[in-house]
């Protein structure tokens, strides 16, 4: 086991962390703020950022066209806007989609003249500086270089990453997540938990990444158990308030873990459920957890890692996997034709090799058939 670790993002957390660290925003003369249409404003993050920038005489323009599973073309549009407006740094506010999009916008803005798909090439100038402000507790995008975008005209996701795509600062304020409903809170927590589990089993994992994976998983699993007993009614948001810091820091820890390792097969298999059926990403990943544990338990290394990971949670592997699937609550049924298409879409993903046991195409078909027929 090695002790390799690299993450150039500074993490700042706590109440009012944005307004309390105004000086950290002085990265240029004008920022482009990348966010969704409503959420950044609704949670108060956009107002806090605007106040900080205005207080320092820094200009900004808002690009609020980011949707779930952002398209390459939309991120490219944001980059072109940044160029026209003379923006020299990027602020991402939101869940995984806006934060991922902010990284792509930063790359497009720093490379005038490139075409949308050129971002996946290797000859790029260094991206603009990025600040990241998560408003959900799920992806951990605020602490890694991954930008997952959907290819235009295709229900296929493709990841852009660059050493220059790490945010310079990540600002974690749990108050920005308070407005999330119970359903969304559970889904994002499931995504973060999958990050922790998949990272822990990765052949790329280190002592450091596994420590973050366990820390994140402990916070997230305990919170998910508590969420199970919170009724989905008008009182849910207030009942969930005490969980917000644990969820946010747990998700961030999961982001640190996958920064070192990447993810396993839950992610590419789950992308199809999200892109074709609109199943939230966290639930779409979590539904595969029993299969993920079962296949990886076929190797001595995988079984040992799974047992160690679940022991740190104080639960058996069987209990952990079953609960994650239960909380995911995916009941979709697929046809043979859909299964064939989905496998074709994701069979080339690099995630499969990132586990003790590497599933093949026939096993992908077996998994889809078992879960969704």
N, C-alpha and C positions, 0 to 999 in steps of 0.2 A: 504494500500500500504506500502511495506517495503522499507528499504534502504540498503539491502544486496548487497555487491559487492566484487568480488575477481578476480584479474587478475595480476599475478606476472611477466608480460612481460613489460620491459622498452621500450618505443617507442621513437626513435630518428628520426627526419625528417629534410629534407632540401637538398640543392644541395651539392654534394660531402660529404655526411654524412658518408660514409664508410671510405674513406681515412682520414677524419677529426676525426675519433674515433678509430684509430688503436689499442689503448690500450684495447678496449672492446673485441678484438678478442683473447686476451691472456688467453684462457680457457684451454689450454692443450699443449701437445707437437706436436700433429699431428691431422689435421682435415680431415674428408671426406666431400667433397663438392658434394652435391646432386643436380642435375639439369637436364634439358632436353638436347637433343643432340646439339642444336644450339643456342637457345634463350639467355642463360646466357652470352655466348661469344658475340653474335651479339649486345646486348644492352650495353656492356661495364662493366657489373657488375662482371663478372668472372675475368676480368683483374684487376679491382680495388681490389677485394678480394685477388687475388694472390699476388699483390704488397704489400698489408698490411701484409700478412702472411710471405712473403719472407723478408720483412723489419724487422720483429721481430724474424727471425730465426725459424719460426714454419713450420713444414712440412705439406704437404697435398697430397691427392690423389683425383682425380675427378671421380665421378660415374655419367655419363651423359646418362643413359639409360631410364630415366623416360619419359613415354609417357602420353598422356591425359588419364584420368581414369586409374591410375597406377594399375597394377596387384599386388596381394599379393606376388607372386613368384618373381617379379622384386625387390620389396622392401626387400624381404628376401635376395636376391642375394646381394643387397647393404650392408645389415647388415653383411653378411659373408665376404665381401670384407673389411669392416671396421675392423673386427676382425683380418683377416690375415695381414692387413697393420698396425695394432697396433694403430688405430685411437682412440683418447679419447674424441673427441667432433665432432659435426656435424654442417655444414653450408648448409642451404637450399637456393637456388637461383631460382626464377622463379614464375610462377603463382601458382594456388592452387594445381595442381598435384605435382610438385616438393616439395612444402612446406609441403604438407600432407605426401608425401613419406619420407621426411627427418625425420619426427616424428617417422614413422615406422622403418626406418633404425636405428635411435637412440635407439629404444627399442630392436630390434633384436641384435644390437651390444653389448648391455649391458647384454644380456641373452644368452650366448653361449650354444648350445646344444638344444635349443627349435626348434620345427618344425614350418613351416610357420603359420598354423592356431592357434598355441599355443599363439600367440600374443593377441588373444581375451579372454584368460583366465585371472584369477585374481592374480595368484601367479608369478608376474614378479618383477625382480629387477629394481631399478630406472633407467630410460633411461639416455643415455649420454646427456650432455648439448647441447643445440641447439641455433643457431643464424639463423634468418630468414630475407631474403632480397627479397621482392616482386618485380616482374617485370611486373605485371599487376595490374589493379585496380578493383578487383572483389571479391575474396573469403574472404579476411580478415583472412586467415589462419595464418598470422604472429602473431596474438594476441589471438589465442585460441588453445585448446589442441586436436582438432579433426583431425583425419587422415582417410580420406575416400578412401578406396581401392576397386578394383573390384575383386571378387572371381574368381580364375582361372577356366575356363571351364563353367562359368555361366555368364549371363548378369545381375548380381546382385551386388550392392554395399553394403559394410558393413563398419561401422565406428569403428575404434579403438580410444580410448581416455584414457588418464591417467593423473593424476595430474603432472606427471613428463614430460609431452609432451608439456607444454608451452615453447615457445622459451624464452631464457633469455633476448635477445635483438631483437627488430625488427627495421630494418634500412629502412626508407622510403625516397627514392630519386626519384622524378618525372622524372628525365632524363632517367631512365631505362625503362620507359613506352613510350617514344617518338616514338620509331620505330613501335609501334603497328598500324595496319591499322584501318580504321574507323569501319569496320564490327566487328572486334574483340573488339575494344574499347566499342562499344555499347553493345555487349553481356556481357562483364564483368561488365559493369555498371548496367545492368539489374539484374545480379546475386546479386550484392551488394545492389541494391534497394530492391529486394525481401527479403534479410536478414533483412533490416531495418523494412519493413512492417510486416513480419512474427514475428519478435522479439517483436515489439510494441504490437501486439495482444496476445502474449503468456501469459498464467496464471502465468508463472514464472517471468514475467517482474517486474522491480522495478523502482523507480524514476530515478535511475542512468542509468539503461539500456535504459529506454525510452528517456532520454535526449540524449544519444549517437545515438539511432535509428533516432530521429528527426534530429539531426545535420547531420548525414550521408545522410538521405533521402533528405534534403534540398539541399545539395551540389550535389548529384547525379541527382535528378530530374531536377534541373536547367541546369546541364551540358547536360543531355539527350535532353532537349528542344533546347539547342544550337547545339548539334550534328545533330539534325533533319534538320538544315539549312546549314549544311556543305556538300558540294558535295563530293561524293566518287570518287575523281580523284587524280591526281598527287600532287595537292596542299593540300590535306586533312591533312597530317601529320603536316604540318606547321600551318594550320588553327586550329588544335586541341591542339597545344602546350600550349596556355594559360589555357586550361582546366585541364592539367595533375595533378597539385597539388590538385585541388579541387576533382578530381576523386579519386586520391590515398588516400587522407585523409578521404574522404567520405566512401570509401570502408573499410578502417581501422576502422572507427567508427561503421560501420555495423558489422565488425568482433568482436568488443568489445561487441556490443549488443547481438549477438547470443552466445557469450561466456557465458553470463548469462542465456540465455533462450533456445538455440537451435532454430530450424526452424519449419515451419508449413507444410501443406500438399502439397504446390507447389513443394517442393523438392523431395519427393519420387515419386510423379506422374510424375515429369519431368525427373527423372533418366532413365526411360524406353525410352523416346524419344532420349536421348543422346546415350545410349548404343546400341539401335537397329537401329537408323536412323542417328546417328552422328550429331544431332542438338546440337549446342553449349549449354552448361549447363545454361547460363544466359537466353537465349531465351526460353529454355525448361521449365524453372521455370516461366518466365514472362507471358507466354501464358495462365497460369491458374489464373491470377490476378483478372479478373472479377468474376470468380467462387469463388475464395477465399473470396473476399469481399461480394459476394451475400450470400454465406452460413453462414458466420460469422455474417452477418447483421440480421440473424434470431433470434439472442439473443439480448437483450437490451444492455448487456455489450459489445458485439462485435460491434454493430452499434455505440455506444458511442465512442469506441476506434477508429474505422475507421474514424468517423467524426472529432475527435480531431487530428488524425494523418494527414489527408488531409488538415484540416484547417491550420495546421502549414506550409503546402506547398503553401497555398493561392489558393488551387484548390478544386473543389468538388470531392467527392469520385468517382462519375461516370466518371468524366474527367480523374482522375488519373488512374483508372483501365483500361479505354479504351485506353489511350495512352500507357500504359505499354504493353498491348496486341498488339497494333498496331506496336510499336517499336520491339516487339519480332518477328513478321512477320513469324509465323510458319503456313504452309499450308499443312502439312502432312495429309494423309488420312489413317485410320486404318480399318482393318477388324474386325469382331466380334471375331474371333479366337485370333487376336493380343490383343484386349482389354482384353479378358479373361486371357491370359497369363500375361499381364502386371499387372493386378490386383493381380493375384496369386503371382507375384514376390514381390510386395511391400505392400500387405495388412497387414502385421505384423509390419510395421514400427511404431516407437514410435511417429513420428511427428504428427499423426492425433489427439492425445490427447492434443497436444500443441496449442490449439486454443479455443476460447470461444465456438464454435460449433464443435462437433466431427463428421465428416462424416463417414458413414458406407460403406460397400462393394457395396451395390446397388447404393449409391450416387456416388461412384467412377466410376461405370459403366456409370451412367447418365452423369457425367462430360466428360469422354472420348468420349462418343457417341455424345454429343452436339458439342464438339470442333473438332472432327476429323472424322466424318462420312459424 
